[in-house]
């Protein structure tokens, strides 16, 4: 189960990962509450899954430019769609963040060829990972643009992008992120 001690540990982890002041820790609990109330998952299970995912992927999400509320909402919507456990969602999110952001340059998990393939597969459909000056675009911008185009892509394009961005084991999770991206960002705004 999910008890007060576990929740306290999770809130402490979020304050450290996202550099949230300790006096704002109630906001973290409020975000868990808001997101869990707004997804079609048992309330307590929703909070537990969101907290687990944030524990696993929080620091990587922060390096990719996401806020805590964004990660909590993305996780909530993915859990709602896939029914995956929080730790599974967190690990999948780390893969996606690492392949689509500057985090990949800072990680031993992804080599330059993998980053290049992810970037190239998105470039082919008009979604750029890099700005003109060579810096990374924000993860939210990339995903927003990709989500807007996702429904119009061929199955071959979707398959290629999914493999290059999310790897074989995380394609289901990427599909859930993209299918729910707009709703997730609205929920993140509501939770802010």
C-alpha positions in Angstrom: 0.0 0.0 0.0 0.8 3.6 0.0 1.2 5.1 3.5 2.1 8.4 5.0 5.8 7.6 5.3 6.0 6.6 1.6 4.1 9.8 0.6 6.5 11.8 2.7 9.5 10.2 0.9 7.9 10.8 -2.5 7.3 14.5 -1.7 10.9 14.9 -0.4 12.2 13.3 -3.7 10.1 15.7 -5.8 11.3 18.8 -3.8 14.9 17.7 -4.6 14.4 16.6 -8.2 12.4 19.7 -9.2 14.1 22.1 -6.8 10.8 23.0 -5.1 11.1 24.7 -1.7 10.2 22.5 1.2 7.6 25.0 2.3 5.8 24.4 -1.0 5.6 20.6 -0.4 1.8 20.8 0.1 1.6 21.8 -3.6 3.1 18.5 -4.5 0.4 16.6 -2.6 -2.2 18.9 -4.3 -0.9 18.0 -7.7 -1.1 14.3 -7.0 -4.7 14.9 -5.8 -5.8 17.0 -8.8 -4.3 14.6 -11.3 -5.6 11.4 -9.7 -9.1 12.9 -9.4 -9.1 13.7 -13.1 -8.1 10.3 -14.5 -10.2 7.1 -14.7 -8.1 5.1 -12.3 -8.8 4.3 -8.7 -7.8 7.4 -6.7 -5.3 5.8 -4.4 -3.8 3.7 -7.2 -3.5 6.8 -9.3 -1.6 8.7 -6.7 0.7 5.7 -6.1 1.4 5.3 -9.8 2.1 9.0 -10.4 4.4 9.1 -7.4 6.3 6.0 -8.5 6.8 7.4 -12.0 7.9 10.8 -10.7 10.4 9.1 -8.4 11.9 7.1 -11.4 11.8 9.8 -14.1 11.7 13.1 -12.2 15.4 14.2 -12.5 15.5 13.2 -16.2 12.2 15.1 -16.8 13.6 18.2 -15.1 16.8 18.0 -17.3 14.5 17.7 -20.4 12.8 20.9 -19.3 9.6 19.6 -17.8 8.0 20.8 -14.7 6.7 18.5 -12.0 3.1 19.2 -12.9 3.8 18.2 -16.5 5.3 14.9 -15.5 2.6 14.1 -13.1 -0.2 14.9 -15.6 1.6 13.0 -18.4 2.0 10.0 -16.1 -1.6 10.1 -15.0 -2.9 10.1 -18.5 -0.5 7.3 -19.6 -1.5 5.2 -16.6 -5.2 5.8 -17.4 -4.7 4.6 -21.0 -2.3 1.8 -20.5 -2.9 0.6 -16.9 0.9 0.2 -16.6 2.5 0.5 -13.1 4.1 3.8 -12.2 7.7 2.5 -12.3 7.1 1.1 -15.8 5.7 4.5 -16.9 8.6 6.3 -15.3 11.2 4.1 -17.0 9.5 4.5 -20.4 9.4 8.3 -19.9 13.1 8.3 -19.1 13.8 6.6 -22.4 11.7 9.1 -24.4 13.1 12.1 -22.6 16.6 10.9 -23.1 16.2 10.3 -26.8 14.5 13.7 -27.5 16.4 16.1 -25.4 19.7 17.3 -24.2 19.5 14.7 -21.5 20.7 12.2 -24.2 24.0 14.1 -24.5 24.5 13.8 -20.7 23.6 10.1 -20.5 25.4 6.9 -21.0 22.1 5.2 -21.9 21.9 6.6 -25.4 24.6 6.9 -28.0 24.9 9.6 -30.7 23.6 7.3 -33.4 20.3 6.7 -31.4 19.9 10.5 -30.8 20.5 11.1 -34.5 18.0 8.5 -35.6 15.3 9.9 -33.3 16.0 13.4 -34.6 16.1 12.4 -38.2 12.8 10.4 -38.0 11.1 13.5 -36.6 12.8 15.9 -39.1 11.3 13.8 -42.0 7.8 14.8 -40.9 8.7 18.4 -40.1 9.2 18.2 -36.4 12.6 19.6 -35.4 14.5 18.5 -32.3 17.1 21.3 -32.6 16.8 25.1 -33.0 18.6 26.8 -35.8 21.5 27.5 -33.5 21.9 23.8 -32.7 20.4 24.0 -29.2 17.6 21.6 -28.2 14.0 22.7 -28.5 11.9 22.1 -25.5 10.5 18.6 -25.0 7.0 20.1 -24.7 7.3 21.9 -28.0 8.6 18.8 -29.8 5.9 16.6 -28.3 3.1 19.1 -29.0 4.1 19.3 -32.6 4.4 15.6 -33.0 1.1 15.0 -31.3 -0.6 17.4 -33.7 0.7 15.4 -36.7 0.4 11.9 -35.2 -3.1 11.2 -36.5 -2.1 12.1 -40.1 1.0 9.9 -40.3 1.1 6.6 -42.1 1.5 3.5 -40.1 5.1 3.2 -41.4 6.0 6.7 -40.3 4.5 6.0 -36.8 6.3 2.8 -36.5 9.7 4.4 -37.5 9.2 7.3 -35.1 8.1 5.1 -32.3 11.0 2.8 -32.7 13.6 5.6 -32.9 12.1 7.8 -30.2 10.8 5.2 -27.7 12.7 1.9 -28.5 10.9 -1.4 -29.1 9.6 -1.8 -25.5 8.2 1.7 -25.1 6.2 2.2 -28.3 2.9 1.6 -26.5 3.8 4.3 -23.9 4.8 6.8 -26.6 1.5 6.2 -28.3 -0.3 6.9 -25.0 1.7 10.1 -24.4 0.9 11.4 -27.9 -2.7 10.4 -27.8 -3.2 12.3 -24.6 -0.6 15.1 -24.9 -3.0 18.0 -25.2 -5.2 16.7 -22.3 -2.1 16.1 -20.2 -0.9 19.6 -20.7 -4.4 21.0 -19.8 -4.4 18.8 -16.7 -0.9 20.0 -15.8 -2.1 23.6 -16.1 -5.1 22.8 -13.9 -2.8 21.2 -11.3 -0.4 24.2 -11.3 
